[in-house]
Amino acid sequence: MSRLDLGDRTTALATAVEAAEGRIEPALLGEARAVVNRARERGGLSAEHTVVALAGATGSGKSSVLNAVAGVAVAQPGVRRPTTSHPMAAVWGEGADPLLDWLEVSRRHQVGVEPVSAETGPFRRRTPAGDATGLVLLDLPDHDSIVTEHRMRAERLVRRADLLVWVVDPQKYADAALHEGFLRPLAGRAEVVVVALNQVDRLTPDETSAMLADLERLVAEDGLRGARVLAVSARTGQGMDDLRGLLAKAAAKREAATARLAADERAVAQQIMDECGTPPSSRLGGQARGDLVAALEAAAGVPTVVDAVRASARRDARAATGWPLTRWVGRLRKDPLRRLGLRSTDREHRAPSGREDLMRTSLPTARPAVRSAAASAVRRYVEEVTRGVADPWVLAARSRGQAGIDQLPDALDQAVATTRVEASRRPVWWSLVNVVQWALVTVVVAGLLWLLVLFGFAYLQLPPLPTPVVTLPTWSGDDGLVFPGTPESGSGDGLGVDPFRIPWPTLMVLGGLALGLLLALVCRVFGALGARRRAHGARRRLKQSVGAVADGLVRTPVSEELSQLASCRAAATIAAS
């Protein structure tokens, strides 16, 4: 694994932490942030050195193992408990001081050099460092120390070490404090963990084999299957060559630091992925938005407005195309749109130009009812789009979605008030029909005046005025009925002999009335169809307006939260890969 890979992994983990801020457990975020900081700090220090920590319980023989690996008495094993209070470092090679300063280890021993006279300097190389050059071996305080400060030092160095060697003894190798407190939290880091069973010189070969097998089982149950388990004796040197060779090989490869940091990042990134839960299905979003908009439409009174648009359009059509002499009856009914305050003239009176935010409707829906319905719709929407998502993200999305509930009643009312629900222009055929209707009225009035003049001449017994007539042929049916002539005219076999005559003024009155009423009825049908189209267009525009409110106050905040979830999960997936 290259350093660039570790840098990319660290960047991805930092991105996941930033995206998850405030959404998942602060303790987990704190741990992830500490891992990121540790990776960046360790990456800026010596890559030529490998830090190996000898950790263990009181009496496990860590100091003796350190001396055995170093080949000299670096640490002084004690008989009092705790035996190790401050960490000690045995260093092979030079240049590790900045790294040890970061580790906060002040007790240091340079393996392979000895002090000489002032003329030759404070130190002189005694023996070549060989294959162990770059090894920094730490003797940690006991992890079960009764002194809290000692335990904290041990825990801090366990987190910062590149390679961990847990020294256990036959009496405490199965201690719960070791496995539950230290080894299990290292699950998934088997490549940087070594477990050394010390003091095997006190055991028989069969006991050693049985204890090693049991220790391997316990280590595997801790999530460290594949970790190397060795049997050593610091007193007799048994197994020390294997341990020394393992550490020298790690120092020579110079990969332990990268492997440890990568393992730490993978582990914490996997926990973040688990906290993210299952990604929500993208198919749920569209359907859930449709349900949300429909619910908000109902809460905003859109169905009432659509019905009013339909009724108002029919009223307008009748007023423009109905029989002129009866139109006044329709005007007795108040315009439904005007009753809701949605006529354009009403809007101009209620809101000055450029201040659409002041516009309001006169819908009868009560504000508490709108808020309650909107809250229910928002809750259902969040439940749909966050199905399968982990609880912390659901709560965060719900909080973002419900933040705008108090604004929804006014926003919905304003959306309805500012939406154009009237037709942009009157249909042309209304004007044409209106002209025809008034022309028919003129014909009827002219016919009535004509008849009135004729009646006046007859009443005054004046010579009758010549009156043109319309002559219609008569005919009789097979049953003897005459249409429309006089009785006994015709013989039932075709045209009659006595024609039917209608005076022109009578024809003008009757014909004008009949045509006007028939035209009004036909136009009423077409007006109803137009009203349906106008209501459909108003509903579409209202749906867009309500959808904009739903997007601005609900869907967009929730989508931003889900985008954060997707960003967090994607980054954590990279870091955990």
C-alpha positions as CSV (number, residue, x, y, z in Angstrom):
1,M,0.0,0.0,0.0
2,S,1.5,3.3,-1.0
3,R,1.5,6.5,1.0
4,L,-0.7,8.1,-1.6
5,D,-3.3,5.4,-0.9
6,L,-3.2,6.3,2.8
7,G,-3.5,10.0,2.0
8,D,-6.6,9.3,-0.2
9,R,-8.0,7.1,2.5
10,T,-7.4,9.8,5.2
11,T,-9.0,12.5,3.0
12,A,-12.1,10.2,2.4
13,L,-12.4,9.6,6.1
14,A,-12.2,13.3,6.9
15,T,-14.9,14.0,4.3
16,A,-17.1,11.3,5.9
17,V,-16.6,12.9,9.3
18,E,-17.5,16.3,8.1
19,A,-20.6,15.0,6.4
20,A,-21.7,13.1,9.5
21,E,-21.2,16.0,11.9
22,G,-24.2,16.3,14.1
23,R,-25.9,13.2,12.7
24,I,-24.2,10.3,14.3
25,E,-22.7,9.6,17.8
26,P,-20.2,12.3,18.8
27,A,-18.0,9.6,20.4
28,L,-17.6,7.8,17.1
29,L,-17.0,11.1,15.3
30,G,-14.4,12.0,17.9
31,E,-12.7,8.7,17.4
32,A,-12.7,9.1,13.6
33,R,-11.4,12.6,13.9
34,A,-8.6,11.4,16.2
35,V,-7.6,8.8,13.7
36,V,-7.5,11.4,10.9
37,N,-5.3,13.7,13.0
38,R,-3.1,10.8,14.0
39,A,-2.6,9.7,10.4
40,R,-1.7,13.2,9.3
41,E,0.6,13.8,12.3
42,R,2.3,10.4,11.8
43,G,2.6,11.0,8.1
44,G,4.6,14.1,8.7
45,L,7.1,12.3,10.9
46,S,9.9,9.8,10.1
47,A,8.8,7.1,7.6
48,E,12.2,5.4,8.2
49,H,11.2,4.3,11.7
50,T,8.7,1.6,12.9
51,V,7.3,2.1,16.3
52,V,6.7,-1.3,18.1
53,A,4.9,-1.1,21.5
54,L,5.4,-3.9,24.0
55,A,2.1,-3.9,26.0
56,G,0.9,-6.2,28.7
57,A,-0.3,-6.6,32.2
58,T,1.6,-6.3,35.4
59,G,4.1,-9.1,35.7
60,S,3.9,-10.3,32.1
61,G,7.6,-9.6,31.5
62,K,7.5,-6.7,29.0
63,S,10.7,-5.2,30.3
64,S,12.5,-8.6,30.1
65,V,11.3,-9.1,26.6
66,L,12.6,-5.6,25.6
67,N,16.0,-6.5,27.1
68,A,16.0,-9.8,25.3
69,V,15.2,-8.3,21.9
70,A,17.7,-5.5,22.4
71,G,20.4,-7.9,23.7
72,V,21.3,-5.4,26.4
73,A,19.8,-4.4,29.8
74,V,17.8,-1.4,28.5
75,A,14.9,-1.7,31.0
76,Q,15.3,-2.7,34.6
77,P,12.6,-5.3,35.5
78,G,11.1,-4.4,38.9
79,V,9.6,-6.4,41.7
80,R,7.2,-3.8,43.0
81,R,3.8,-3.2,41.3
82,P,3.4,-1.4,39.1
83,T,6.7,-2.3,37.6
84,T,6.6,0.2,34.7
85,S,5.3,3.7,35.3
86,H,6.8,5.6,32.3
87,P,7.4,4.3,28.8
88,M,10.9,3.6,27.7
89,A,12.2,3.4,24.1
90,A,15.0,1.3,22.6
91,V,16.0,2.9,19.3
92,W,17.9,1.2,16.5
93,G,19.5,3.9,14.3
94,E,19.3,7.7,14.5
95,G,16.8,10.4,13.7
96,A,13.9,9.2,15.8
97,D,13.8,12.1,18.2
98,P,10.9,14.0,16.6
99,L,8.9,10.8,16.5
100,L,9.6,10.1,20.1
101,D,8.7,13.7,21.0
102,W,5.3,13.1,19.3
103,L,4.9,9.9,21.2
104,E,5.9,11.8,24.4
105,V,8.5,9.3,25.4
106,S,11.4,10.9,27.2
107,R,13.3,7.8,28.4
108,R,15.3,6.7,25.4
109,H,18.2,4.2,24.8
110,Q,20.2,4.1,21.6
111,V,20.9,0.5,20.9
112,G,24.4,-0.1,19.4
113,V,26.1,3.1,20.6
114,E,28.0,3.9,23.8
115,P,29.3,7.1,25.4
116,V,33.0,8.0,24.9
117,S,35.3,10.9,25.6
118,A,34.5,14.5,25.0
119,E,36.9,14.7,22.1
120,T,35.0,12.2,20.0
121,G,31.6,13.6,20.9
122,P,28.9,12.4,23.3
123,F,28.2,9.1,21.4
124,R,30.0,6.7,19.2
125,R,28.6,3.8,17.2
126,R,29.5,0.6,18.8
127,T,28.0,-2.0,16.5
128,P,26.1,-1.8,13.2
129,A,22.4,-1.6,13.6
130,G,22.0,-4.3,11.0
131,D,18.5,-5.4,9.9
132,A,16.9,-3.7,12.9
133,T,17.8,-0.2,11.8
134,G,14.7,2.1,12.1
135,L,13.1,0.0,14.9
136,V,11.7,1.9,17.9
137,L,10.8,-0.5,20.6
138,L,8.6,0.9,23.4
139,D,8.1,-0.7,26.9
140,L,4.7,0.6,27.9
141,P,3.2,1.0,31.4
142,D,1.0,-1.8,32.6
143,H,-2.5,-1.7,31.1
144,D,-3.9,-3.0,34.4
145,S,-2.0,-0.6,36.5
146,I,-3.8,0.6,39.6
147,V,-2.5,4.1,38.8
148,T,-4.9,5.8,36.3
149,E,-2.2,8.0,34.9
150,H,-0.1,4.9,34.0
151,R,-3.1,3.3,32.2
152,M,-3.8,6.4,30.2
153,R,-0.1,6.6,29.0
154,A,-0.4,3.0,27.9
155,E,-3.7,3.5,26.1
156,R,-2.3,6.6,24.3
157,L,0.8,4.8,23.1
158,V,-1.3,1.8,22.0
159,R,-3.2,4.1,19.7
160,R,-0.1,5.7,18.3
161,A,2.2,2.6,17.8
162,D,2.7,1.2,14.4
163,L,3.0,-2.5,15.5
164,L,1.6,-3.9,18.8
165,V,3.2,-6.8,20.7
166,W,1.0,-8.0,23.5
167,V,3.0,-9.8,26.1
168,V,0.9,-12.2,28.1
169,D,1.8,-14.8,30.7
170,P,0.3,-18.2,31.4
171,Q,-1.7,-16.9,34.4
172,K,-3.3,-13.9,32.7
173,Y,-3.4,-14.7,29.0
174,A,-7.2,-15.2,29.1
175,D,-7.9,-12.1,31.3
176,A,-11.1,-10.4,30.3
177,A,-9.6,-6.9,30.9
178,L,-7.0,-7.7,28.2
179,H,-9.4,-9.1,25.6
180,E,-12.4,-6.9,26.1
181,G,-10.6,-3.7,26.9
182,F,-7.7,-3.9,24.4
183,L,-7.7,-6.7,21.9
184,R,-11.4,-6.5,20.8
185,P,-11.2,-2.8,20.0
186,L,-8.4,-3.7,17.6
187,A,-10.6,-6.1,15.6
188,G,-9.7,-6.0,11.9
189,R,-6.1,-5.0,12.6
190,A,-4.6,-8.5,12.7
191,E,-1.7,-7.6,10.5
192,V,-0.3,-5.1,13.1
193,V,-0.9,-7.2,16.2
194,V,1.5,-9.8,17.6
195,V,0.6,-11.8,20.8
196,A,3.6,-13.2,22.6
197,L,3.0,-15.9,25.3
198,N,5.9,-15.2,27.7
199,Q,7.4,-17.4,30.4
200,V,6.8,-20.6,28.5
201,D,9.9,-22.0,30.2
202,R,7.6,-22.7,33.1
203,L,5.4,-24.9,31.0
204,T,5.8,-28.4,29.5
205,P,5.8,-28.7,25.7
206,D,2.2,-30.2,25.9
207,E,1.0,-27.3,28.1
208,T,2.7,-24.8,25.8
209,S,0.9,-26.3,22.7
210,A,-2.5,-26.4,24.5
211,M,-2.1,-22.8,25.8
212,L,-1.0,-21.5,22.4
213,A,-4.1,-23.2,20.8
214,D,-6.4,-21.7,23.4
215,L,-4.7,-18.2,23.0
216,E,-5.2,-18.4,19.2
217,R,-8.8,-19.2,19.7
218,L,-9.3,-16.3,22.0
219,V,-7.5,-13.9,19.7
220,A,-9.6,-15.1,16.8
221,E,-12.8,-14.5,18.8
222,D,-11.5,-10.9,19.5
223,G,-11.7,-10.3,15.7
224,L,-7.9,-10.7,15.2
225,R,-7.9,-14.0,13.2
226,G,-4.5,-14.2,11.5
227,A,-2.6,-12.3,14.1
228,R,0.7,-13.9,14.9
229,V,0.9,-15.8,18.2
230,L,4.4,-16.7,19.5
231,A,5.6,-18.7,22.4
232,V,8.7,-16.9,24.0
233,S,10.8,-16.9,27.1
234,A,12.7,-13.8,27.9
235,R,14.7,-15.8,30.6
236,T,15.9,-18.7,28.4
237,G,15.7,-17.0,25.0
238,Q,13.2,-19.5,23.6
239,G,11.3,-18.1,20.7
240,M,13.2,-14.8,20.9
241,D,14.9,-15.2,17.6
242,D,11.5,-15.5,15.9
243,L,10.2,-12.4,17.6
244,R,13.4,-10.5,16.9
245,G,13.3,-11.6,13.3
246,L,9.7,-10.5,13.0
247,L,10.4,-7.1,14.3
248,A,13.5,-6.7,12.2
249,K,11.5,-7.6,9.1
250,A,8.8,-5.1,10.0
251,A,11.5,-2.4,10.5
252,A,13.1,-3.3,7.1
253,K,9.8,-3.2,5.2
254,R,8.8,0.1,6.8
255,E,5.1,-0.6,6.1
256,A,3.8,-1.2,9.6
257,A,3.0,2.5,10.2
258,T,1.0,2.7,7.0
259,A,-0.7,-0.6,7.7
260,R,-1.7,0.4,11.2
261,L,-3.1,3.7,10.2
262,A,-5.0,2.2,7.3
263,A,-6.4,-0.5,9.6
264,D,-7.5,2.1,12.1
265,E,-9.2,4.2,9.3
266,R,-10.8,1.1,7.8
267,A,-12.2,0.1,11.2
268,V,-13.7,3.5,12.1
269,A,-14.9,4.1,8.5
270,Q,-16.8,0.8,8.7
271,Q,-18.5,1.9,11.9
272,I,-19.5,5.1,10.2
273,M,-20.9,3.1,7.3
274,D,-22.9,1.0,9.8
275,E,-24.3,4.2,11.3
276,C,-25.4,5.4,7.8
277,G,-27.7,2.4,7.3
278,T,-29.1,1.3,4.0
279,P,-29.1,3.9,1.2
280,P,-32.7,4.9,0.4
281,S,-34.2,3.9,-2.9
282,S,-34.1,6.6,-5.5
283,R,-37.5,5.5,-6.8
284,L,-39.2,6.4,-3.5
285,G,-38.4,10.1,-4.0
286,G,-40.7,10.9,-7.0
287,Q,-43.7,9.0,-5.6
288,A,-43.2,10.5,-2.1
289,R,-43.0,14.0,-3.6
290,G,-46.2,13.5,-5.5
291,D,-48.0,12.3,-2.4
292,L,-46.6,15.3,-0.5
293,V,-47.7,17.8,-3.1
294,A,-51.2,16.2,-3.2
295,A,-51.5,16.4,0.5
296,L,-50.4,20.0,0.6
297,E,-52.8,20.8,-2.3
298,A,-55.7,19.5,-0.2
299,A,-54.4,21.4,2.9
300,A,-54.2,24.6,0.8
301,G,-57.7,24.3,-0.5
302,V,-56.7,23.7,-4.1
303,P,-59.8,21.5,-4.8
304,T,-62.0,24.4,-3.6
305,V,-60.1,26.8,-5.9
306,V,-60.4,24.5,-8.9
307,D,-64.1,24.1,-8.3
308,A,-64.4,27.9,-8.1
309,V,-62.5,28.3,-11.3
310,R,-64.8,25.8,-13.1
311,A,-68.0,27.5,-11.7
312,S,-66.6,31.0,-12.5
313,A,-65.7,30.0,-16.0
314,R,-69.2,28.6,-16.7
315,R,-70.6,31.8,-15.2
316,D,-68.4,33.9,-17.5
317,A,-69.3,31.8,-20.5
318,R,-73.1,32.2,-19.9
319,A,-72.7,35.9,-19.3
320,A,-70.9,36.2,-22.7
321,T,-72.9,33.8,-24.8
322,G,-76.3,33.4,-23.1
323,W,-79.6,34.9,-24.2
324,P,-79.0,38.6,-23.5
325,L,-82.5,39.2,-22.1
326,T,-81.9,36.5,-19.4
327,R,-78.2,37.1,-18.6
328,W,-79.1,39.3,-15.6
329,V,-80.3,36.2,-13.7
330,G,-76.8,34.7,-13.8
331,R,-75.3,37.9,-12.5
332,L,-77.4,37.6,-9.3
333,R,-75.0,34.8,-8.2
334,K,-71.7,36.0,-6.8
335,D,-68.6,35.1,-8.7
336,P,-67.0,32.1,-6.9
337,L,-63.5,33.4,-7.6
338,R,-64.4,36.8,-6.3
339,R,-65.8,35.2,-3.2
340,L,-62.3,33.6,-2.6
341,G,-60.6,36.9,-3.5
342,L,-58.8,35.3,-6.5
343,R,-60.0,37.7,-9.3
344,S,-57.2,39.7,-10.8
345,T,-59.0,43.0,-9.9
346,D,-59.3,41.8,-6.3
347,R,-55.6,41.1,-6.2
348,E,-54.7,44.5,-7.4
349,H,-56.7,46.1,-4.7
350,R,-55.3,43.8,-2.0
351,A,-51.6,44.0,-2.9
352,P,-49.7,46.9,-4.5
353,S,-47.6,46.3,-7.5
354,G,-44.4,44.4,-6.8
355,R,-45.6,43.3,-3.3
356,E,-47.0,39.8,-4.2
357,D,-45.9,38.7,-0.7
358,L,-48.8,40.7,0.7
359,M,-51.4,38.9,-1.3
360,R,-53.8,36.5,0.6
361,T,-56.8,34.5,-0.3
362,S,-60.2,34.3,1.4
363,L,-60.2,30.5,1.6
364,P,-62.2,29.3,4.6
365,T,-59.6,26.8,5.7
366,A,-58.5,27.4,9.3
367,R,-54.8,27.9,9.9
368,P,-54.5,25.2,12.7
369,A,-56.2,22.7,10.3
370,V,-53.7,23.6,7.5
371,R,-50.7,23.2,9.9
372,S,-52.0,19.9,11.2
373,A,-52.5,18.5,7.7
374,A,-49.2,19.8,6.5
375,A,-47.4,18.3,9.4
376,S,-48.9,14.9,8.7
377,A,-47.9,15.2,5.1
378,V,-44.4,16.1,5.9
379,R,-44.1,13.3,8.4
380,R,-45.3,10.8,5.8
381,Y,-42.9,12.2,3.2
382,V,-39.9,11.9,5.5
383,E,-40.8,8.3,6.4
384,E,-41.0,7.4,2.8
385,V,-37.8,8.9,1.5
386,T,-35.8,7.7,4.6
387,R,-37.0,4.1,4.5
388,G,-34.0,1.9,5.5
389,V,-31.9,4.8,6.7
390,A,-30.3,4.7,10.1
391,D,-32.2,6.4,12.9
392,P,-29.8,9.3,13.4
393,W,-30.1,10.4,9.8
394,V,-33.9,9.9,9.9
395,L,-34.1,12.2,12.9
396,A,-31.9,14.7,11.2
397,A,-34.0,14.6,8.0
398,R,-37.2,14.8,10.0
399,S,-35.9,17.8,11.9
400,R,-35.0,19.6,8.6
401,G,-38.3,18.7,7.0
402,Q,-40.4,19.9,10.0
403,A,-38.5,23.1,10.4
404,G,-40.7,24.8,7.9
405,I,-44.0,23.5,9.0
406,D,-45.0,26.8,10.8
407,Q,-44.3,28.6,7.5
408,L,-46.4,26.3,5.4
409,P,-49.9,27.8,6.0
410,D,-48.9,31.3,4.9
411,A,-46.6,30.0,2.1
412,L,-49.4,27.8,0.7
413,D,-52.0,30.6,0.9
414,Q,-49.6,33.0,-0.8
415,A,-48.8,30.4,-3.5
416,V,-52.5,30.0,-4.2
417,A,-53.1,33.8,-4.1
418,T,-50.2,34.6,-6.6
419,T,-51.1,31.8,-9.1
420,R,-53.0,32.9,-12.1
421,V,-56.2,30.9,-12.1
422,E,-58.1,32.9,-14.7
423,A,-57.7,32.6,-18.4
424,S,-55.2,34.9,-19.9
425,R,-57.8,36.1,-22.5
426,R,-61.4,35.6,-23.3
427,P,-62.1,33.1,-26.1
428,V,-62.8,34.7,-29.5
429,W,-65.9,32.7,-30.0
430,W,-67.5,34.3,-27.0
431,S,-67.4,37.7,-28.7
432,L,-68.7,36.2,-32.0
433,V,-71.6,34.5,-30.3
434,N,-72.3,37.7,-28.3
435,V,-72.6,39.6,-31.6
436,V,-74.9,37.0,-33.0
437,Q,-77.1,37.0,-29.9
438,W,-77.5,40.7,-29.9
439,A,-78.3,40.6,-33.6
440,L,-81.0,38.1,-32.8
441,V,-82.3,40.3,-30.1
442,T,-82.4,43.2,-32.6
443,V,-84.4,41.0,-35.0
444,V,-86.9,40.1,-32.2
445,V,-87.3,43.7,-31.2
446,A,-87.8,44.7,-34.8
447,G,-90.4,42.0,-35.3
448,L,-92.2,43.1,-32.1
449,L,-92.3,46.7,-33.2
450,W,-93.6,45.7,-36.6
451,L,-96.4,43.6,-35.0
452,L,-97.2,46.5,-32.7
453,V,-97.6,48.9,-35.7
454,L,-99.8,46.3,-37.5
455,F,-101.9,46.0,-34.3
456,G,-102.2,49.7,-34.1
457,F,-103.5,50.0,-37.6
458,A,-106.0,47.2,-37.0
459,Y,-107.1,48.8,-33.7
460,L,-107.7,52.1,-35.3
461,Q,-109.5,50.4,-38.3
462,L,-107.1,51.9,-40.7
463,P,-106.3,50.2,-44.0
464,P,-103.9,47.4,-43.3
465,L,-100.3,47.9,-44.2
466,P,-99.0,45.5,-46.8
467,T,-97.1,42.7,-44.8
468,P,-94.8,40.3,-46.6
469,V,-95.2,36.7,-45.7
470,V,-93.2,33.6,-46.0
471,T,-95.0,30.9,-47.9
472,L,-94.3,27.3,-46.9
473,P,-95.7,24.3,-48.7
474,T,-98.0,21.9,-46.7
475,W,-98.0,18.2,-46.9
476,S,-100.0,15.4,-45.3
477,G,-98.9,12.1,-43.9
478,D,-100.3,8.7,-44.6
479,D,-102.4,8.9,-41.4
480,G,-104.2,11.9,-42.7
481,L,-102.5,14.5,-40.5
482,V,-101.7,17.8,-42.2
483,F,-98.3,19.5,-41.8
484,P,-98.5,22.5,-41.3
485,G,-101.5,23.4,-43.5
486,T,-105.2,23.7,-42.9
487,P,-107.6,20.9,-42.0
488,E,-108.7,18.7,-44.8
489,S,-106.0,20.0,-47.1
490,G,-104.1,17.4,-49.1
491,S,-104.9,13.8,-49.6
492,G,-102.0,12.2,-47.7
493,D,-100.0,11.5,-50.9
494,G,-97.5,14.4,-50.9
495,L,-97.7,18.1,-51.2
496,G,-100.9,19.9,-50.3
497,V,-102.8,22.4,-52.4
498,D,-103.2,25.0,-49.7
499,P,-99.8,26.7,-48.8
500,F,-98.9,27.8,-45.3
501,R,-98.1,31.5,-44.9
502,I,-96.2,33.2,-42.0
503,P,-95.9,37.0,-41.8
504,W,-92.4,38.3,-41.6
505,P,-92.7,40.1,-38.3
506,T,-94.1,36.9,-36.7
507,L,-91.2,34.9,-38.2
508,M,-88.7,37.5,-36.9
509,V,-90.0,37.3,-33.3
510,L,-90.5,33.5,-33.2
511,G,-87.4,32.7,-35.2
512,G,-85.2,35.2,-33.2
513,L,-86.4,33.8,-29.9
514,A,-85.9,30.1,-31.0
515,L,-82.5,30.7,-32.5
516,G,-81.3,32.7,-29.5
517,L,-82.3,30.1,-27.0
518,L,-80.9,27.3,-29.1
519,L,-77.6,29.1,-29.5
520,A,-77.5,29.7,-25.7
521,L,-78.0,26.0,-25.0
522,V,-75.3,25.0,-27.5
523,C,-72.9,27.6,-26.1
524,R,-73.7,26.4,-22.5
525,V,-72.4,22.9,-23.5
526,F,-69.2,24.4,-25.1
527,G,-68.8,26.7,-22.1
528,A,-68.9,23.8,-19.7
529,L,-66.1,22.1,-21.8
530,G,-64.1,25.2,-21.7
531,A,-64.6,25.6,-18.0
532,R,-63.2,22.1,-17.5
533,R,-60.2,23.0,-19.6
534,R,-59.7,26.2,-17.6
535,A,-60.1,24.4,-14.3
536,H,-57.5,21.8,-15.5
537,G,-55.0,24.5,-16.4
538,A,-55.6,26.2,-13.1
539,R,-55.0,23.0,-11.2
540,R,-51.8,22.4,-13.1
541,R,-50.5,25.9,-12.3
542,L,-51.6,25.6,-8.7
543,K,-49.9,22.2,-8.4
544,Q,-46.7,23.8,-9.7
545,S,-47.0,26.6,-7.1
546,V,-47.7,24.2,-4.3
547,G,-44.9,22.0,-5.5
548,A,-42.5,24.9,-5.4
549,V,-43.5,25.5,-1.7
550,A,-43.1,21.8,-1.0
551,D,-39.6,21.8,-2.6
552,G,-38.5,25.0,-0.8
553,L,-39.7,24.2,2.7
554,V,-39.6,20.4,2.8
555,R,-38.1,18.4,-0.1
556,T,-34.9,20.5,-0.6
557,P,-33.9,20.5,3.1
558,V,-34.6,16.7,3.4
559,S,-32.8,16.1,0.1
560,E,-29.8,18.1,1.4
561,E,-29.8,15.8,4.4
562,L,-29.9,12.7,2.3
563,S,-27.2,14.2,0.1
564,Q,-25.1,14.5,3.2
565,L,-25.9,10.9,4.0
566,A,-24.9,9.8,0.4
567,S,-21.7,11.9,0.7
568,C,-20.8,10.4,4.1
569,R,-21.5,6.9,3.0
570,A,-19.5,7.2,-0.3
571,A,-16.5,8.7,1.6
572,A,-16.7,6.1,4.3
573,T,-16.9,3.4,1.7
574,I,-13.7,4.6,0.1
575,A,-12.0,4.9,3.6
576,A,-13.2,1.4,4.5
577,S,-12.2,-0.3,1.2
